[in-house]
Amino acid sequence: MNFALYWSLIFALLSAQSGFSFKYPDAKNDSVVDDYHGVKVKEPYRWLEDNDSAETKNWIESENKLTFAYLESLPSRPEFKKNLTELWDYDKYNAPIKRGKKYFYTKLSGLQNQAVLYAADKPYSQDAHVLLDPNRLSVDGTVALSGYSVSDDGKLLCYGVAAAGSDWNEWKLRDVESGKDLSDVLKWIKFTSCEFGKDGKGLFYSRYPEPEHNLKDQNYFNKLYFHKIGTAQSADQLILENPNEKEWEFSPQVSDDGRYLIVSISHNTNPENLVYYKDLSKPDSPFVHLIDSWGAEYSFIDNEGSMFFFQTNQNAPRGRVIAIDTNKPDTADWKELIAQKDEILHSSNAVDGAIVCSYLKDAHSELALYSRDGKTQGQVKLPGIGNVSALTGRHADKEAFYSFVSFTEPTAIYKFDFSTKESSLLARPQVAFNPDDFVTKQEFYQSKDGTKIPMFIVAKKGIELKSKPLPTLLYAYGGFNIPLLPTFNPAIVAWLEKGGVYAQPSLRGGGEYGEDWHKAGMKEKKQNVFDDFISAAEYLIDNHYTSKSKLAIDGRSNGGLLIGAVMTQRPDLFAVAMPEVGVLDMLRYHKFTIGHAWMGEYGSSDDPAELKYLLAYSPLHNIHSGTKYPATLVITGDHDDRVFPAHSFKFASTLQAAQPASAPPVLIRIETRAGHGAGKPTSKQIDEAADKYAFAWDGIQQ
């Protein structure tokens, strides 16, 4: 059947079923023209950047009315919604931390909207008591626990909450024994932890100045403060700032022995930072600039007195561990403890005198143990091929906890005993499916320039892969040195159970193979990421997993940029495209919220040389009227203060105006009281997943 004719028939059928007329909302076409170094660029939907205007709110309401009526009419949606609700109904745990004599952890039971924070004498014990239940903080479940920290003696809790998916956090303090909040409230906080001092009388944190428009304004001039328990935030002591560097961000960390405050300073999302420290045992001691030049990343692991241990990519793009004696801090005196390996050093922890290193080998995890002098002490045996998504433990602990997850195994929690060198299972959820019914394999394909790229392919056993084209969902990210690893998602299981295939390639730009892999997909080399993804699609088609008419593509945030770029570069290659919370306007992204921090990754239109390549792939600026684009579901949240939702608003309006009348639909789903994704309540996650997967499934069935 002709693809355009197929969608025309679907439109007619769904219009008859639902009683709505498939007509895109009117969106005025402004005459805005920007001049970028002599290059004139039209932007007819600039007015959608004013998300508070009545005009924009009316547009959002009209688009949502059309979109949700259409999605409700999709034949497969009821089945997806039912299956997703059943699959989502399981207990979700995180790895515990130990403070004082108690263990602290979160657990989300079944279909609860938000995870609950517990305190217990033993992890996951029956006598655990609820320390904080965010489900009681809002009627609709949109207030989430965004993070927490506990004092060394286990008596005080500092916790952050975020409303409607915002990155803005409000931090409060709670007495662990009584469960009652103190009077302390800390506001205008983003992207930081609260770090208790050793005596528990105060904590360190960073914050931004209060913005005029908290969902839109740029975030500059981060500052580091000390808050004394029981006082107002206005009385907090400013301990570190740099008024000459508005992009600097300060991340505090108190050493396990409580003696040092270590501050990591970043100025963008590139893996590089400065390191300052302060001796907390000496009143009014100055900050020491231990590492005062950019060019490499340093993550503090632990210390033995004046000897500091760091994980770094300095002279080691795949990572290594070094020791720096603060009494002899010159680089010539730095000592390498754990040399760079073929595998990628993903993270490092110090527990019971050992250094636990989590490595990535072809995008799945391995755990290795080393002594403080760098001697190998063997490996931690893992349950299979998957991802160690968290490992907790401190210098004096005799045990560590880690979570292990795969595409077909939900997150399970294990305890590692350093005396026996053995792991034991603490918590494994029961899900309404059999993991043995599915198979995961990893294949390698060549990108456009010949680079070998790994790709996970997951399917239900019994499906004859490669025998005929199957409905396939291709998902990727490719940026910010972030590795896309195996993880469990009930929505993917629902897709697999229905007979679909899920594919996840490890694109350049990510962190699967270290900093060289990252640099090969950033700035002027960003096109490599898009080529890697297009080659993945072509591999799946050429090897008879799927066909163009049965291939759906999906990505979030930087992955939303990926989907926007490839669907505008190769609209013929995909049946369905779903760019979610995407960075889609590459000429103005840095003008909103924290977007300026991404200039190290993408470049900036303020630079004439960088403008050239940004304009070449910017999804918003590469939509051409009359081109038939895939069926498109743009997804965003009205409270997204990380990737400003106007990216999605402008992209959807431009694409709707360009798409021929007989071509597949272009819709935008704007979740209300939702942000970039963090803290989204379970009910909203299930509804969104049912919409997404029904849109994809019905869009590729012919």
C-alpha positions as CSV (number, residue, x, y, z in Angstrom):
1,M,0.0,0.0,0.0
2,N,1.2,3.5,-0.8
3,F,2.4,5.0,2.5
4,A,0.9,8.5,2.0
5,L,-2.4,6.9,1.0
6,Y,-2.3,4.6,4.0
7,W,-2.0,7.6,6.4
8,S,-4.8,9.5,4.5
9,L,-7.1,6.5,5.1
10,I,-6.1,6.4,8.8
11,F,-6.8,10.1,9.2
12,A,-10.3,9.6,7.7
13,L,-11.0,6.5,9.8
14,L,-9.8,8.2,13.1
15,S,-11.7,11.4,12.3
16,A,-14.9,9.4,11.8
17,Q,-14.3,7.4,15.0
18,S,-13.4,10.3,17.3
19,G,-15.5,13.0,15.8
20,F,-12.7,15.6,15.4
21,S,-11.5,17.2,12.3
22,F,-7.8,16.7,11.6
23,K,-6.7,20.3,11.1
24,Y,-3.6,21.8,12.7
25,P,-4.2,24.8,15.0
26,D,-3.6,28.2,13.5
27,A,-0.1,29.6,14.3
28,K,0.6,33.1,13.2
29,N,3.6,33.6,11.0
30,D,5.8,36.5,12.3
31,S,8.3,38.4,10.1
32,V,11.2,37.9,12.5
33,V,14.6,37.7,10.7
34,D,17.8,37.4,12.6
35,D,21.2,38.4,11.2
36,Y,24.0,35.9,12.2
37,H,27.2,37.4,10.9
38,G,25.6,38.4,7.7
39,V,23.5,35.2,7.4
40,K,19.8,36.1,7.4
41,V,17.6,33.5,9.2
42,K,13.9,33.7,9.3
43,E,12.0,32.6,12.5
44,P,8.3,32.9,12.0
45,Y,7.3,31.3,15.4
46,R,9.5,33.3,17.8
47,W,6.4,34.4,19.6
48,L,6.1,30.9,21.0
49,E,9.2,31.6,23.2
50,D,6.8,33.7,25.4
51,N,5.4,30.8,27.3
52,D,3.4,33.0,29.6
53,S,1.4,34.8,26.9
54,A,-2.2,34.1,26.3
55,E,-1.5,33.5,22.7
56,T,1.0,30.7,23.5
57,K,-1.3,29.2,26.1
58,N,-4.1,29.1,23.6
59,W,-1.8,27.4,21.0
60,I,-0.8,24.8,23.6
61,E,-4.4,24.1,24.5
62,S,-5.4,23.7,20.8
63,E,-2.4,21.5,20.0
64,N,-3.1,19.3,23.0
65,K,-6.8,19.0,22.2
66,L,-5.9,17.7,18.7
67,T,-3.1,15.5,19.9
68,F,-4.9,13.7,22.7
69,A,-8.0,13.2,20.7
70,Y,-5.9,11.5,18.0
71,L,-3.9,9.4,20.5
72,E,-7.0,8.2,22.3
73,S,-8.4,7.0,18.9
74,L,-5.4,4.8,18.1
75,P,-6.4,1.1,18.0
76,S,-3.5,-0.3,20.0
77,R,-3.6,2.3,22.8
78,P,-6.0,0.4,25.1
79,E,-3.9,-2.7,24.9
80,F,-0.7,-0.8,25.5
81,K,-2.3,1.0,28.5
82,K,-3.5,-2.2,30.1
83,N,-0.2,-4.0,29.5
84,L,1.9,-1.1,30.7
85,T,-0.2,-0.7,33.9
86,E,0.4,-4.4,34.7
87,L,4.1,-4.3,33.9
88,W,4.7,-1.1,35.9
89,D,3.2,-2.6,39.0
90,Y,6.3,-3.8,40.7
91,D,8.6,-2.6,43.5
92,K,11.5,-0.3,42.5
93,Y,14.5,0.0,44.8
94,N,17.6,2.0,45.0
95,A,20.9,1.1,46.7
96,P,21.0,2.0,50.4
97,I,23.5,4.2,52.2
98,K,24.6,3.7,55.8
99,R,24.8,6.7,58.2
100,G,25.3,6.1,61.9
101,K,23.5,2.8,62.7
102,K,20.8,3.2,60.1
103,Y,20.3,2.5,56.4
104,F,18.5,4.9,54.1
105,Y,17.0,4.1,50.8
106,T,14.0,4.8,48.5
107,K,11.4,2.3,47.3
108,L,8.5,2.9,44.9
109,S,5.9,0.3,45.5
110,G,3.8,-0.8,42.6
111,L,1.9,2.1,41.0
112,Q,2.8,4.8,43.5
113,N,3.5,8.1,41.8
114,Q,6.7,8.8,43.7
115,A,9.4,6.8,45.5
116,V,9.3,6.9,49.3
117,L,12.3,7.4,51.5
118,Y,12.8,4.8,54.3
119,A,15.1,4.5,57.3
120,A,15.8,1.0,58.8
121,D,18.2,-0.9,61.0
122,K,18.7,-3.4,58.1
123,P,18.2,-2.7,54.4
124,Y,14.7,-3.5,53.2
125,S,13.6,-4.9,56.5
126,Q,10.0,-5.2,57.5
127,D,10.4,-2.8,60.4
128,A,11.6,0.0,58.1
129,H,9.9,3.3,58.8
130,V,8.8,5.9,56.3
131,L,11.0,9.0,56.7
132,L,9.5,11.0,53.8
133,D,6.6,10.2,51.5
134,P,6.5,12.7,48.6
135,N,3.1,11.3,47.6
136,R,1.7,13.3,50.5
137,L,3.1,16.5,49.1
138,S,0.7,17.0,46.2
139,V,-2.6,15.7,45.0
140,D,-1.5,14.8,41.5
141,G,1.9,13.3,42.4
142,T,3.9,16.0,40.7
143,V,6.1,16.9,43.7
144,A,9.1,14.6,43.8
145,L,12.0,13.9,46.1
146,S,15.0,15.2,44.0
147,G,17.8,14.1,46.3
148,Y,18.8,13.6,49.9
149,S,21.8,13.6,52.2
150,V,22.1,12.3,55.8
151,S,24.5,13.6,58.5
152,D,27.3,11.2,59.6
153,D,25.5,10.3,62.8
154,G,22.3,9.5,60.9
155,K,20.3,12.0,62.9
156,L,19.6,14.7,60.3
157,L,18.1,14.5,56.8
158,C,18.6,17.1,54.2
159,Y,16.2,16.6,51.3
160,G,15.3,18.3,48.1
161,V,11.9,18.5,46.4
162,A,11.0,19.6,42.9
163,A,7.6,20.6,41.7
164,A,6.1,19.8,38.3
165,G,9.4,18.3,37.0
166,S,11.4,21.5,37.5
167,D,15.2,21.5,37.9
168,W,14.7,24.1,40.7
169,N,14.9,22.4,44.1
170,E,13.8,23.5,47.5
171,W,15.8,21.9,50.3
172,K,14.6,21.2,53.8
173,L,15.9,19.6,56.9
174,R,14.2,16.8,58.9
175,D,14.9,15.2,62.3
176,V,15.3,11.4,61.5
177,E,14.0,10.2,64.9
178,S,10.9,12.4,65.1
179,G,10.2,12.6,61.4
180,K,9.5,16.4,61.8
181,D,10.9,19.1,59.6
182,L,13.1,21.9,61.1
183,S,12.5,25.5,60.2
184,D,15.3,25.6,57.6
185,V,14.4,26.1,53.9
186,L,16.9,26.6,51.1
187,K,15.8,27.8,47.7
188,W,17.0,28.5,44.1
189,I,19.1,25.4,44.0
190,K,20.0,23.4,40.9
191,F,22.5,20.7,40.0
192,T,24.1,20.4,43.5
193,S,24.1,18.2,46.6
194,C,23.9,19.3,50.2
195,E,27.0,18.2,52.1
196,F,26.9,17.9,55.9
197,G,29.9,18.9,57.9
198,K,31.3,16.2,60.1
199,D,29.7,17.6,63.3
200,G,26.3,17.8,61.6
201,K,25.8,21.5,62.6
202,G,25.8,22.8,59.1
203,L,25.9,22.0,55.4
204,F,27.5,23.2,52.2
205,Y,25.5,23.8,49.0
206,S,25.5,26.0,45.9
207,R,22.7,28.2,44.5
208,Y,21.9,30.7,41.9
209,P,20.5,34.2,42.3
210,E,16.7,34.3,42.3
211,P,15.5,34.6,38.6
212,E,12.8,36.9,37.3
213,H,11.4,34.1,35.1
214,N,12.3,30.8,36.7
215,L,11.4,28.7,33.7
216,K,13.2,30.7,31.1
217,D,16.0,33.0,32.5
218,Q,19.6,32.1,32.0
219,N,21.3,30.6,35.0
220,Y,24.6,32.4,35.8
221,F,26.7,33.4,38.8
222,N,26.4,30.2,40.9
223,K,27.8,30.6,44.4
224,L,28.8,28.2,47.2
225,Y,27.4,28.7,50.7
226,F,27.6,27.3,54.2
227,H,24.2,27.0,56.0
228,K,24.2,26.7,59.8
229,I,21.4,24.5,61.0
230,G,18.5,26.5,62.6
231,T,19.2,29.8,60.8
232,A,17.5,31.5,57.9
233,Q,18.9,31.2,54.4
234,S,19.5,34.9,54.3
235,A,22.1,34.4,57.0
236,D,24.1,31.8,55.1
237,Q,27.8,32.4,54.7
238,L,29.1,32.9,51.2
239,I,32.3,30.9,51.0
240,L,33.2,30.8,47.3
241,E,32.3,32.7,44.2
242,N,33.9,34.2,41.1
243,P,32.1,37.3,39.9
244,N,34.4,37.5,36.9
245,E,33.3,34.0,35.7
246,K,29.5,34.0,35.4
247,E,29.4,30.4,34.0
248,W,31.3,28.8,36.8
249,E,29.4,26.2,38.9
250,F,30.5,24.9,42.3
251,S,29.9,21.3,43.4
252,P,30.9,20.6,47.1
253,Q,32.0,17.3,48.6
254,V,33.1,16.6,52.2
255,S,35.7,13.9,52.6
256,D,34.6,10.8,54.5
257,D,37.0,11.7,57.3
258,G,35.2,15.1,57.6
259,R,38.4,17.1,57.4
260,Y,38.3,18.5,53.9
261,L,35.8,20.4,51.7
262,I,36.6,19.6,48.1
263,V,35.0,21.8,45.5
264,S,34.7,20.8,41.8
265,I,34.4,23.8,39.5
266,S,32.9,23.4,36.0
267,H,32.2,26.0,33.4
268,N,30.3,23.9,30.9
269,T,29.3,20.2,30.3
270,N,32.7,19.2,29.0
271,P,34.5,16.6,31.1
272,E,36.9,19.1,32.6
273,N,37.0,20.9,35.9
274,L,39.1,22.7,38.5
275,V,39.6,21.5,42.1
276,Y,39.8,23.7,45.2
277,Y,39.9,22.4,48.7
278,K,39.6,23.8,52.2
279,D,40.9,22.3,55.5
280,L,37.8,22.3,57.7
281,S,39.8,21.4,60.8
282,K,41.3,24.9,60.8
283,P,38.9,27.8,61.3
284,D,39.0,30.4,58.5
285,S,41.4,28.3,56.4
286,P,41.7,29.6,52.8
287,F,40.8,27.6,49.7
288,V,43.8,25.9,48.1
289,H,43.8,25.8,44.3
290,L,44.9,22.2,43.9
291,I,44.1,21.9,40.2
292,D,43.8,25.4,38.6
293,S,43.8,24.7,34.8
294,W,41.2,23.4,32.5
295,G,41.7,20.5,30.1
296,A,40.8,17.3,32.1
297,E,38.3,15.9,34.5
298,Y,39.1,15.1,38.2
299,S,36.6,13.2,40.4
300,F,37.5,13.1,44.1
301,I,37.4,9.5,45.4
302,D,38.9,9.6,48.9
303,N,41.9,10.7,51.0
304,E,44.4,9.2,53.4
305,G,45.4,12.3,55.4
306,S,47.0,14.7,52.9
307,M,47.0,12.1,50.1
308,F,44.0,12.7,47.7
309,F,42.8,10.1,45.3
310,F,41.1,11.1,42.0
311,Q,39.7,9.4,39.0
312,T,40.8,11.4,35.9
313,N,41.0,11.4,32.1
314,Q,44.2,13.5,32.3
315,N,46.6,11.9,29.8
316,A,44.1,8.9,29.8
317,P,41.0,9.4,27.7
318,R,39.6,6.0,29.0
319,G,40.3,7.0,32.6
320,R,42.8,6.2,35.4
321,V,43.2,6.7,39.1
322,I,45.9,9.0,40.5
323,A,47.1,10.1,43.9
324,I,48.1,13.7,44.7
325,D,50.0,14.5,47.9
326,T,48.6,18.0,48.8
327,N,52.0,18.7,50.5
328,K,53.6,18.2,47.0
329,P,50.9,19.1,44.6
330,D,53.1,19.7,41.4
331,T,52.0,17.5,38.5
332,A,55.5,16.0,38.4
333,D,54.8,14.5,41.9
334,W,51.4,13.0,41.0
335,K,51.4,9.2,41.3
336,E,49.5,6.8,39.0
337,L,47.7,4.1,41.0
338,I,45.5,2.4,38.5
339,A,46.6,2.7,34.8
340,Q,44.3,3.2,31.9
341,K,42.8,0.0,30.5
342,D,41.2,-1.0,27.3
343,E,37.9,-0.7,29.1
344,I,36.4,2.6,30.1
345,L,36.6,3.6,33.8
346,H,33.1,4.8,34.5
347,S,33.2,5.4,38.2
348,S,35.3,4.8,41.3
349,N,34.4,4.4,45.0
350,A,36.5,3.9,48.1
351,V,35.2,1.3,50.6
352,D,36.9,-0.7,53.3
353,G,40.4,0.4,52.3
354,A,39.8,-0.7,48.7
355,I,39.1,1.2,45.5
356,V,36.1,-0.2,43.6
357,C,36.3,0.6,39.9
358,S,33.3,0.2,37.6
359,Y,34.4,-0.3,34.0
360,L,32.4,-0.3,30.7
361,K,33.2,-3.0,28.2
362,D,31.3,-2.5,25.0
363,A,28.6,-0.6,27.0
364,H,28.1,-3.1,29.8
365,S,29.5,-3.1,33.3
366,E,32.4,-4.9,35.0
367,L,33.5,-4.3,38.6
368,A,37.2,-4.5,39.7
369,L,38.8,-4.2,43.1
370,Y,42.2,-2.5,43.9
371,S,44.2,-1.8,47.0
372,R,45.1,1.8,47.9
373,D,48.5,1.3,46.3
374,G,46.9,0.2,43.0
375,K,47.4,-3.5,43.3
376,T,44.6,-5.6,41.8
377,Q,42.4,-7.6,44.2
378,G,40.2,-9.3,41.7
379,Q,36.7,-8.7,40.2
380,V,33.2,-8.6,41.6
381,K,31.2,-11.3,39.8
382,L,28.1,-9.8,38.3
383,P,24.8,-11.6,37.6
384,G,25.2,-11.2,33.8
385,I,25.5,-8.7,31.0
386,G,24.0,-5.5,32.2
387,N,24.7,-2.2,34.0
388,V,25.8,-1.4,37.5
389,S,23.7,1.7,37.8
390,A,24.8,2.7,41.4
391,L,27.4,1.6,44.0
392,T,27.3,3.0,47.5
393,G,29.7,2.7,50.4
394,R,32.2,4.8,52.3
395,H,35.8,4.7,53.6
396,A,35.0,2.9,56.9
397,D,32.3,0.6,55.7
398,K,32.8,-3.1,55.5
399,E,30.2,-3.6,52.8
400,A,29.1,-1.9,49.6
401,F,25.7,-2.0,47.8
402,Y,25.1,-1.9,44.1
403,S,22.2,-2.1,41.7
404,F,22.3,-4.2,38.7
405,V,19.9,-3.9,35.7
406,S,19.6,-5.2,32.1
407,F,17.1,-4.7,29.3
408,T,15.0,-7.7,30.6
409,E,15.9,-7.7,34.3
410,P,14.5,-4.9,36.5
411,T,16.9,-3.3,39.0
412,A,18.0,-5.7,41.7
413,I,20.1,-4.7,44.7
414,Y,23.1,-6.6,45.9
415,K,25.4,-6.4,48.9
416,F,29.1,-7.0,48.5
417,D,30.9,-8.2,51.6
418,F,34.6,-7.2,51.6
419,S,35.6,-9.9,54.1
420,T,34.3,-12.8,51.9
421,K,34.5,-11.0,48.5
422,E,31.1,-12.3,47.7
423,S,27.8,-10.7,46.6
424,S,24.4,-11.5,48.0
425,L,21.0,-10.5,46.6
426,L,19.1,-8.2,48.9
427,A,16.1,-7.1,46.8
428,R,14.7,-8.3,43.4
429,P,11.3,-7.1,42.2
430,Q,8.7,-9.4,40.8
431,V,7.4,-8.2,37.4
432,A,4.5,-9.6,35.5
433,F,6.6,-11.1,32.7
434,N,9.2,-13.8,32.3
435,P,12.7,-12.4,31.5
436,D,13.7,-15.8,30.0
437,D,11.2,-15.1,27.2
438,F,13.5,-12.5,25.8
439,V,16.9,-12.4,24.2
440,T,19.5,-9.6,24.1
441,K,22.4,-9.6,21.7
442,Q,25.1,-7.1,20.7
443,E,26.1,-6.7,17.0
444,F,28.6,-4.3,15.4
445,Y,28.0,-2.3,12.2
446,Q,30.0,0.2,10.2
447,S,29.1,3.9,10.2
448,K,29.5,6.1,7.1
449,D,33.2,6.7,7.7
450,G,33.9,3.1,8.5
451,T,33.9,3.4,12.3
452,K,32.7,0.2,14.1
453,I,29.6,0.9,16.3
454,P,28.0,-1.5,18.8
455,M,24.3,-2.0,19.0
456,F,22.1,-3.9,21.4
457,I,19.2,-5.7,19.8
458,V,16.4,-7.1,22.0
459,A,13.5,-9.3,21.0
460,K,11.1,-11.9,22.3
461,K,12.3,-15.5,21.9
462,G,10.6,-17.3,19.1
463,I,10.4,-14.4,16.8
464,E,12.2,-15.2,13.6
465,L,14.6,-12.3,13.4
466,K,15.7,-11.4,9.9
467,S,13.1,-13.7,8.3
468,K,10.7,-10.8,7.6
469,P,10.7,-7.1,8.5
470,L,9.4,-6.5,12.0
471,P,8.2,-3.4,13.9
472,T,11.4,-1.9,15.3
473,L,12.0,0.9,17.7
474,L,15.5,2.5,17.4
475,Y,16.6,4.6,20.4
476,A,19.8,6.5,21.0
477,Y,21.5,9.5,22.6
478,G,25.0,10.3,21.5
479,G,26.3,13.2,23.5
480,F,27.8,14.8,26.6
481,N,30.1,11.9,27.3
482,I,27.1,10.0,28.7
483,P,27.1,6.3,28.0
484,L,23.7,4.8,27.0
485,L,23.7,1.5,28.9
486,P,21.3,-1.5,29.3
487,T,18.4,-0.5,31.5
488,F,15.0,-1.9,32.3
489,N,11.9,-0.1,30.9
490,P,8.4,-1.6,31.2
491,A,7.4,0.3,28.1
492,I,10.1,-1.5,26.1
493,V,8.9,-4.9,27.5
494,A,5.4,-4.0,26.3
495,W,6.8,-3.3,22.9
496,L,8.7,-6.6,22.8
497,E,5.7,-8.6,24.1
498,K,3.6,-7.2,21.2
499,G,6.2,-8.6,18.7
500,G,8.4,-5.6,18.2
501,V,12.2,-5.4,18.2
502,Y,14.2,-2.8,20.3
503,A,17.6,-1.6,19.1
504,Q,20.0,0.7,21.0
505,P,23.3,1.7,19.3
506,S,26.2,3.3,21.2
507,L,26.8,6.4,19.1
508,R,29.9,8.6,19.1
509,G,29.5,11.6,21.3
510,G,28.5,9.3,24.2
511,G,30.8,7.9,26.9
512,E,30.8,4.3,26.0
513,Y,34.5,4.3,24.8
514,G,36.0,7.2,26.6
515,E,36.8,10.8,25.9
516,D,38.1,10.2,22.3
517,W,34.7,8.6,21.5
518,H,33.0,11.7,23.0
519,K,35.1,14.2,21.1
520,A,34.4,12.4,17.8
521,G,30.8,13.4,18.2
522,M,30.9,17.0,19.5
523,K,31.0,20.4,18.0
524,E,32.1,20.4,14.3
525,K,32.0,16.6,14.4
526,K,28.4,16.3,15.6
527,Q,27.4,15.0,12.1
528,N,29.2,11.8,13.0
529,V,26.5,11.1,15.6
530,F,23.8,11.5,13.0
531,D,25.7,9.3,10.5
532,D,26.1,6.6,13.2
533,F,22.4,6.6,13.8
534,I,21.4,6.6,10.1
535,S,23.9,3.7,9.6
536,A,22.2,1.8,12.4
537,A,18.9,2.2,10.7
538,E,20.3,1.1,7.4
539,Y,22.0,-1.9,9.1
540,L,18.7,-3.0,10.6
541,I,17.0,-2.7,7.2
542,D,19.8,-4.3,5.1
543,N,19.9,-7.2,7.5
544,H,16.2,-7.7,7.3
545,Y,15.3,-6.9,10.9
546,T,12.9,-4.3,9.7
547,S,12.0,-2.0,6.8
548,K,11.6,1.7,6.3
549,S,7.9,1.4,6.7
550,K,8.2,-0.5,10.0
551,L,11.0,1.6,11.7
552,A,10.2,4.0,14.5
553,I,12.9,6.2,16.1
554,D,13.0,7.9,19.5
555,G,15.3,10.0,21.6
556,R,15.2,12.4,24.6
557,S,16.9,15.7,25.2
558,N,20.2,15.6,23.3
559,G,18.6,12.4,21.8
560,G,15.7,14.6,20.8
561,L,18.1,16.7,18.9
562,L,19.4,13.5,17.3
563,I,15.9,12.5,16.1
564,G,15.2,16.0,14.8
565,A,18.4,16.0,12.9
566,V,18.1,12.6,11.3
567,M,14.4,12.9,10.4
568,T,15.1,16.2,8.5
569,Q,18.3,14.8,6.9
570,R,16.7,11.4,5.9
571,P,12.9,11.7,6.0
572,D,12.6,8.8,3.7
573,L,14.3,6.3,6.1
574,F,11.8,6.2,8.9
575,A,8.1,5.7,9.3
576,V,7.7,7.3,12.8
577,A,9.8,9.9,14.6
578,M,9.5,10.9,18.3
579,P,11.8,13.8,19.3
580,E,11.3,14.2,23.1
581,V,12.2,17.3,25.1
582,G,14.7,18.0,22.3
583,V,17.3,20.7,21.7
584,L,15.9,21.6,18.3
585,D,16.9,25.3,17.8
586,M,20.7,25.2,17.6
587,L,21.0,28.9,17.0
588,R,19.3,30.1,20.2
589,Y,19.6,27.1,22.7
590,H,22.2,28.9,24.8
591,K,19.9,31.9,25.5
592,F,17.7,29.9,27.9
593,T,18.2,28.5,31.4
594,I,21.3,26.3,31.6
595,G,21.8,26.1,27.8
596,H,24.9,28.2,27.9
597,A,26.7,25.3,29.7
598,W,26.2,23.2,26.5
599,M,28.3,25.5,24.3
600,G,31.4,23.4,25.0
601,E,29.5,20.4,23.5
602,Y,27.7,22.1,20.6
603,G,29.4,25.4,19.9
604,S,27.6,28.6,19.6
605,S,26.0,30.7,16.8
606,D,27.8,33.7,18.3
607,D,30.9,32.3,16.6
608,P,30.8,32.6,12.8
609,A,32.8,29.4,12.2
610,E,30.5,27.4,14.6
611,L,27.4,28.9,13.1
612,K,28.2,27.3,9.8
613,Y,28.0,23.7,11.1
614,L,25.2,24.4,13.6
615,L,23.0,25.9,10.8
616,A,23.8,22.8,8.6
617,Y,22.1,20.4,11.0
618,S,19.8,22.5,13.3
619,P,16.5,20.6,13.1
620,L,14.4,23.7,13.2
621,H,16.2,25.3,10.4
622,N,16.4,22.3,8.1
623,I,12.6,21.7,7.6
624,H,11.7,22.2,3.9
625,S,8.1,22.9,2.8
626,G,6.6,20.1,0.7
627,T,8.9,17.4,2.0
628,K,7.1,14.3,3.4
629,Y,8.4,13.8,6.9
630,P,7.7,10.7,9.0
631,A,4.7,10.5,11.3
632,T,6.0,12.7,14.1
633,L,5.1,13.0,17.8
634,V,7.0,15.8,19.4
635,I,7.0,15.5,23.2
636,T,7.7,18.1,25.8
637,G,6.6,19.4,29.2
638,D,5.3,22.9,29.9
639,H,7.6,23.2,33.0
640,D,10.8,22.0,31.3
641,D,13.4,24.5,32.6
642,R,16.4,22.6,31.2
643,V,15.5,22.3,27.5
644,F,13.1,25.3,27.2
645,P,9.8,23.9,25.6
646,A,9.8,26.6,22.9
647,H,12.3,24.3,21.1
648,S,9.5,21.8,20.6
649,F,6.8,24.4,20.1
650,K,8.7,26.1,17.2
651,F,9.8,22.8,15.7
652,A,6.2,21.4,15.7
653,S,4.7,24.5,14.2
654,T,7.3,24.7,11.5
655,L,6.9,21.0,10.7
656,Q,3.1,21.2,10.6
657,A,3.3,24.1,8.1
658,A,5.7,22.2,5.9
659,Q,4.1,18.8,5.9
660,P,1.9,18.1,2.8
661,A,-1.8,17.5,3.5
662,S,-1.6,13.8,2.4
663,A,1.5,13.1,4.5
664,P,1.7,11.5,7.9
665,P,0.6,13.5,11.0
666,V,2.7,15.9,12.9
667,L,1.6,16.2,16.5
668,I,3.0,17.7,19.7
669,R,2.2,16.3,23.1
670,I,2.7,18.9,25.8
671,E,2.5,17.4,29.3
672,T,1.2,19.9,31.8
673,R,2.9,20.2,35.2
674,A,5.9,18.3,33.9
675,G,9.5,19.2,33.1
676,H,12.4,17.5,31.5
677,G,11.5,14.1,32.9
678,A,12.9,13.8,36.4
679,G,10.3,13.3,39.1
680,K,7.5,12.5,36.6
681,P,4.7,10.6,38.5
682,T,4.0,7.0,37.6
683,S,0.6,7.8,36.3
684,K,1.9,10.4,33.8
685,Q,4.7,8.0,32.8
686,I,2.2,5.2,31.9
687,D,-0.1,7.6,30.0
688,E,2.9,9.0,28.0
689,A,4.3,5.6,27.2
690,A,0.9,4.3,26.1
691,D,0.6,7.3,23.8
692,K,4.1,7.0,22.4
693,Y,4.1,3.3,21.8
694,A,0.6,3.3,20.3
695,F,1.6,6.1,18.0
696,A,4.6,4.2,16.9
697,W,2.9,0.8,16.6
698,D,-0.1,2.0,14.6
699,G,2.2,4.3,12.5
700,I,4.3,1.4,11.2
701,Q,1.6,-1.3,10.7
702,Q,0.6,-1.6,7.0
